[in-house]
C-alpha cells in the first residue's frame, strides 16, 4: 500500500511526497519527491549522472533543452520534480506552463534511472505532475515520450493520456552535401551575438507563431543558448534578402562520445512572407555544406510528422528515419477532472 507524508510548498521551493513501492510490498525503503522551481548544486550533479545513464541505456537523449534551461535559470512557470531513493536521484521530470485561460497547458518530460525502472517511480512522478497541472489551472497536460516505447505507452495509457503528435528524428550520413545556387537577392552570413539578437528573436517568433514552445522565446531564452558550451556563432547561419533578415539555419555541433561529433539542424525556417520561394531548400543546403566542413559523423533533425512538406524536403536531402518521439495529452475540465476529448493520432 502506498503511503504518503506530505510537506506543503514553502514559498515556491519544495514539496515532498513519500511512498512505498506498490510493485514490491516487501521493499522497506521510502521514496520522496521534491518539487523545485530552480535546479542548482547537488540537483544538477545528480541529474547529470541520471541523464547520462539513461542516455547510454536508451540510445537517445532523455530530456529536451528548453525546459531544462528555464529551470536552471529559475522561472515562475517551470518546475522540476526529483524522485529519490534515500539520497539517490532515481527519477526526474520537468514542466513548463504555456498560455492562459482555456489555452493554458502544462508540458512535461520525464526520465527514470535504468536501475530503478519497473518500480512505480515514473507513475508517481506523472501523478504529481498531473496534480500540479490541475492546481495550476491548466486545461491540458502534454507529456513527451522520447523514442516512444512499450513502457511509455503503458504508463501514459494507465493515466488516460492519448498520443496526439509524432516528432520524427531523422539522420543523414556523411557524404557530398547538395550545393544549390542562391535565390535572387539572397545572402547567407553568420549570426552576430549582441547585434542580431532582437531581430532574430522577432523573426523566430513569427516563423513559429503557432508552436507552443518555439514561438514564444524570450531574450533570456536566446541568451541562455548563446552561453551554452556548444554554441559557435559560425554555426548560426542567417539568411538576408535585399538586406533584410528573413530566415536562418542554426546548427548545433556536439561531441557525443562513441557517436563522434554530431551535427543537428537546431532551428531552421523562413519568414511567412517569403515561404514557397525556395529559401528553405537553400538554407538546408548551406547548413549541410557547413556541417560537412565541420567533419560531423552524421546530421540529425527533428520534424513533425504532420509537416508533409518538411518531411519530403528531408527525404529529398537523403535523410532517413531514426526514431519517433510521441506527445501524449490529457484534456482537463475546469474543475480539474480529466476528460477524453483530445482526438488521438493513428
Residue, then its C-alpha position, 0 to 999 in steps of 0.5 A: x500500500x502506498x503511503x504518503x507524508x506530505x510537506x506543503x510548498x514553502x514559498x515556491x521551493x519544495x514539496x515532498x511526497x513519500x511512498x512505498x513501492x506498490x510493485x514490491x510490498x516487501x521493499x522497506x525503503x521510502x521514496x520522496x519527491x521534491x518539487x523545485x522551481x530552480x535546479x542548482x548544486x547537488x540537483x544538477x550533479x545528480x541529474x547529470x549522472x541520471x541523464x547520462x545513464x539513461x542516455x547510454x541505456x536508451x540510445x537517445x537523449x532523455x530530456x529536451x533543452x528548453x525546459x531544462x534551461x528555464x529551470x536552471x535559470x529559475x522561472x515562475x512557470x517551470x518546475x522540476x520534480x526529483x524522485x529519490x531513493x534515500x539520497x539517490x536521484x532515481x527519477x526526474x521530470x520537468x514542466x513548463x506552463x504555456x498560455x492562459x485561460x482555456x489555452x493554458x497547458x502544462x508540458x512535461x518530460x520525464x526520465x527514470x534511472x535504468x536501475x530503478x525502472x519497473x518500480x512505480x517511480x515514473x507513475x508517481x512522478x506523472x501523478x504529481x505532475x498531473x496534480x500540479x497541472x490541475x492546481x495550476x489551472x491548466x486545461x491540458x497536460x502534454x507529456x513527451x515520450x522520447x523514442x516512444x516505447x512499450x513502457x511509455x505507452x503503458x504508463x501514459x495509457x494507465x493515466x488516460x493520456x492519448x498520443x496526439x503528435x509524432x516528432x520524427x528524428x531523422x539522420x543523414x550520413x556523411x557524404x557530398x552535401x547538395x550545393x544549390x545556387x542562391x535565390x535572387x537577392x539572397x545572402x547567407x552570413x553568420x549570426x552576430x551575438x549582441x547585434x542580431x539578437x532582437x531581430x532574430x528573436x522577432x523573426x523566430x517568433x513569427x516563423x513559429x507563431x503557432x508552436x507552443x514552445x518555439x514561438x514564444x522565446x524570450x531574450x533570456x531564452x536566446x541568451x541562455x543558448x548563446x552561453x551554452x558550451x556548444x554554441x559557435x556563432x559560425x554555426x548560426x547561419x542567417x539568411x538576408x534578402x535585399x538586406x533584410x533578415x528573413x530566415x536562418x539555419x542554426x546548427x548545433x555541433x556536439x561531441x557525443x562520445x562513441x557517436x563522434x561529433x554530431x551535427x543537428x539542424x537546431x532551428x531552421x525556417x523562413x519568414x511567412x512572407x517569403x515561404x514557397x520561394x525556395x529559401x528553405x531548400x537553400x538554407x538546408x543546403x548551406x547548413x549541410x555544406x557547413x556541417x560537412x566542413x565541420x567533419x560531423x559523423x552524421x546530421x540529425x533533425x527533428x520534424x513533425x510528422x504532420x509537416x508533409x512538406x518538411x518531411x519530403x524536403x528531408x527525404x529529398x536531402x537523403x535523410x532517413x528515419x531514426x526514431x519517433x518521439x510521441x506527445x501524449x495529452x490529457x484534456x482537463x475540465x475546469x474543475x480539474x477532472x480529466x476528460x477524453x476529448x483530445x482526438x488521438x493520432x493513428 
